[in-house]
Amino acid sequence: MTKTNSQGCVAVSRDGPYIVTGKVPLVEQIIATAANGDSESWREGKTIQLHEGYALCRCGQSRKKPICDGTHIDVGFDGTETASRETYLKQAQIFDGPALLLADAESLCAFGRFCDPNGKVWNQVARTDDPHVRDSFLRQVENCPSGRLVAVDKVTGSAVKRNLPVSISLVEDPEEQCSGPLWLRGGIAVVSADGFEYEVRDRVTLCRCGQSANKPFCDGTHASVKFRADK
């Protein structure tokens, strides 16, 4: 089964590519770092012009990346999905602070490293009653591409987040000299190969190196294997 909605849909095919439906732009997003190497912001790169509906490589070995060219068949790619099907909140650990809570589903980490600057977000949450700390804390949490981290307002009980454009981003990580995951933004549905509909979230990251142990989601393995989309 393939689900469609106004935000587009990514269907995971069995041991094959991601099938994208809907008018979902495909763009490049680059992790920009400070002088000390800390992840600081996102810089938009090129936009890839595609027709509506396309298939994105999931095995990491296509010669036409990011587009699937059928190589997954030749290499016998095993794309078995192993990720939890629980909701985000059931997976998340909660860290309490005076003004904000920090929810953290560690298994979703895509190694963007925006959590590290300024003493790490897990330490910052305890000082979110300080406006300066709150600002940097929110900026770092919101830059987390996988949605592993979510800030929650203690008064309203709602997640603090900015509106993200509907797009699929090809993450590039010059600091680590590798290519990162597919970053789905703006509430794009993800449907498993057996028809299960994963929780729709404003940001998730899907594996494109083929080696995540948390398929279909990224677990940061691209950094350790130095996956390159240009090879």
C-alpha positions as CSV (number, residue, x, y, z in Angstrom):
1,M,0.0,0.0,0.0
2,T,1.2,3.5,-0.8
3,K,-0.2,6.4,1.2
4,T,-0.5,9.8,-0.3
5,N,-1.2,13.1,1.3
6,S,-0.9,16.8,0.6
7,Q,2.7,16.7,1.9
8,G,3.9,13.9,-0.4
9,C,4.9,10.4,0.6
10,V,7.9,8.2,0.6
11,A,7.2,4.5,0.2
12,V,10.0,2.0,1.2
13,S,10.2,-0.7,-1.4
14,R,11.3,-4.2,-0.3
15,D,15.1,-4.4,-0.7
16,G,14.8,-1.5,-3.2
17,P,14.5,2.3,-3.5
18,Y,12.4,4.9,-1.8
19,I,9.4,5.7,-4.1
20,V,8.5,9.4,-3.8
21,T,5.1,10.5,-4.8
22,G,3.7,14.0,-4.8
23,K,5.4,17.2,-5.8
24,V,8.3,17.0,-3.3
25,P,11.3,19.2,-4.1
26,L,14.7,17.6,-3.9
27,V,17.5,19.9,-2.6
28,E,20.9,19.7,-1.1
29,Q,21.5,20.8,2.5
30,I,25.0,21.3,3.8
31,I,26.1,21.3,7.4
32,A,28.0,24.5,8.0
33,T,30.5,24.5,10.9
34,A,32.2,27.1,13.1
35,A,35.9,27.6,13.2
36,N,36.3,24.9,15.9
37,G,34.4,22.4,13.8
38,D,31.1,22.5,15.7
39,S,27.9,22.2,13.6
40,E,26.4,25.6,13.5
41,S,23.8,26.0,10.8
42,W,22.4,24.7,7.5
43,R,23.4,26.0,4.1
44,E,21.3,25.3,1.1
45,G,23.0,23.9,-1.9
46,K,21.7,23.0,-5.3
47,T,18.2,22.0,-6.3
48,I,17.8,18.9,-8.3
49,Q,15.2,19.2,-11.0
50,L,13.0,16.1,-11.3
51,H,9.6,15.3,-12.6
52,E,6.8,14.5,-10.1
53,G,7.4,11.1,-8.6
54,Y,10.9,9.6,-8.5
55,A,12.9,6.7,-7.0
56,L,15.8,7.4,-4.6
57,C,18.7,5.1,-4.0
58,R,18.5,3.2,-0.7
59,C,21.4,0.8,-1.1
60,G,24.0,3.5,-1.4
61,Q,25.5,2.0,-4.5
62,S,23.6,3.5,-7.4
63,R,25.9,5.0,-10.1
64,K,23.2,7.7,-10.6
65,K,22.9,8.9,-7.0
66,P,20.6,10.1,-5.6
67,I,18.4,8.3,-8.2
68,C,18.0,4.5,-8.1
69,D,19.5,2.7,-11.1
70,G,18.7,-0.9,-10.1
71,T,22.1,-1.7,-8.6
72,H,20.3,-3.0,-5.4
73,I,19.3,-6.0,-7.5
74,D,22.9,-6.7,-8.7
75,V,24.4,-6.4,-5.2
76,G,21.6,-8.3,-3.4
77,F,20.8,-5.4,-1.1
78,D,19.1,-6.4,2.2
79,G,16.9,-3.5,3.1
80,T,15.0,-5.2,5.9
81,E,13.4,-2.6,8.1
82,T,14.4,-2.8,11.8
83,A,13.3,0.5,13.2
84,S,10.8,0.7,16.1
85,R,7.2,1.3,15.2
86,E,6.4,3.0,18.4
87,T,5.5,6.7,18.4
88,Y,8.2,9.2,19.0
89,L,7.1,10.0,22.6
90,K,7.1,6.3,23.6
91,Q,10.7,6.1,22.4
92,A,11.9,9.3,23.9
93,Q,13.6,10.0,27.2
94,I,12.5,13.3,28.9
95,F,15.0,15.8,30.4
96,D,13.4,18.4,32.7
97,G,14.2,22.1,32.8
98,P,12.7,25.2,34.4
99,A,11.0,26.5,31.2
100,L,11.4,23.7,28.6
101,L,11.6,20.0,28.5
102,L,13.9,18.1,26.2
103,A,12.6,14.9,24.6
104,D,15.4,12.7,23.2
105,A,14.8,9.5,21.1
106,E,18.5,8.5,20.8
107,S,17.9,5.6,18.3
108,L,17.0,8.3,15.7
109,C,20.3,10.0,15.9
110,A,21.7,10.9,12.4
111,F,25.0,12.4,13.7
112,G,24.3,16.0,12.7
113,R,26.1,17.1,15.9
114,F,24.0,20.3,16.4
115,C,23.5,19.1,20.0
116,D,27.1,19.5,21.0
117,P,28.0,23.2,21.0
118,N,27.6,25.5,24.1
119,G,28.0,22.6,26.5
120,K,25.5,20.2,24.9
121,V,21.8,20.6,24.9
122,W,21.3,18.0,27.7
123,N,23.1,20.4,30.0
124,Q,21.5,23.5,28.6
125,V,17.9,22.4,29.3
126,A,18.5,23.0,33.0
127,R,19.1,26.7,32.3
128,T,16.3,27.4,29.8
129,D,14.9,30.1,32.1
130,D,17.9,32.2,30.9
131,P,16.8,33.9,27.6
132,H,20.3,33.6,26.0
133,V,20.6,29.9,26.9
134,R,17.0,29.3,25.7
135,D,17.7,30.9,22.3
136,S,20.8,28.8,21.7
137,F,19.1,25.6,23.0
138,L,16.1,26.0,20.7
139,R,18.3,26.8,17.7
140,Q,20.4,23.7,18.3
141,V,17.4,21.4,18.9
142,E,15.5,22.7,15.9
143,N,18.6,22.1,13.7
144,C,18.6,18.4,14.6
145,P,17.7,16.9,11.2
146,S,16.4,13.6,12.4
147,G,14.0,15.0,15.0
148,R,15.7,12.9,17.6
149,L,15.5,16.1,19.8
150,V,12.3,18.0,20.5
151,A,11.9,21.0,22.8
152,V,8.6,21.1,24.7
153,D,7.1,24.2,26.3
154,K,6.2,23.3,29.9
155,V,3.3,25.8,30.1
156,T,1.5,24.7,26.9
157,G,2.8,21.2,26.7
158,S,3.4,21.7,23.0
159,A,6.5,21.1,21.0
160,V,8.4,24.3,20.1
161,K,9.3,24.1,16.5
162,R,9.6,26.2,13.4
163,N,7.7,25.6,10.2
164,L,9.8,23.7,7.7
165,P,9.3,23.7,3.9
166,V,8.1,20.4,2.4
167,S,11.2,18.9,0.8
168,I,13.6,16.1,0.7
169,S,17.2,17.2,1.4
170,L,20.4,15.4,0.5
171,V,22.6,16.1,3.5
172,E,26.3,16.8,2.9
173,D,28.7,16.9,5.8
174,P,32.0,18.5,4.8
175,E,33.4,18.4,8.3
176,E,33.2,14.6,8.4
177,Q,34.0,14.4,4.7
178,C,30.9,12.3,3.9
179,S,27.4,12.5,2.6
180,G,24.6,12.2,5.1
181,P,21.0,10.9,5.0
182,L,17.9,11.9,3.2
183,W,16.3,14.6,5.4
184,L,12.5,14.7,5.0
185,R,11.0,18.0,6.1
186,G,7.5,19.4,6.5
187,G,5.5,16.3,7.4
188,I,6.2,13.9,4.6
189,A,4.6,10.4,5.2
190,V,6.8,7.3,5.3
191,V,5.3,4.0,4.5
192,S,7.1,0.7,5.1
193,A,7.4,-2.1,2.5
194,D,4.7,-4.0,4.3
195,G,2.3,-1.1,4.3
196,F,2.9,0.2,7.9
197,E,2.5,3.9,8.2
198,Y,5.2,5.4,10.4
199,E,4.3,8.4,12.5
200,V,4.3,11.5,10.4
201,R,6.7,14.1,11.9
202,D,8.0,17.4,10.7
203,R,11.5,16.1,10.3
204,V,13.0,12.6,9.9
205,T,16.1,11.2,8.3
206,L,16.2,8.1,6.1
207,C,19.3,6.0,5.4
208,R,20.9,6.4,2.0
209,C,24.2,4.7,2.6
210,G,22.5,1.3,2.9
211,Q,24.2,0.4,6.1
212,S,22.0,1.8,8.9
213,A,21.1,-0.7,11.6
214,N,17.8,1.2,12.1
215,K,16.4,1.0,8.6
216,P,14.6,2.8,7.1
217,F,15.9,5.6,9.4
218,C,19.5,6.9,9.5
219,D,21.6,5.9,12.5
220,G,24.8,7.9,11.6
221,T,26.7,4.9,10.0
222,H,27.3,7.1,6.9
223,A,29.9,9.0,9.0
224,S,31.8,5.9,10.1
225,V,31.9,4.3,6.7
226,K,32.6,7.7,5.0
227,F,29.7,7.3,2.5
228,R,30.1,9.6,-0.5
229,A,27.2,10.3,-2.8
230,D,29.7,11.3,-5.6
231,K,31.2,7.8,-5.7
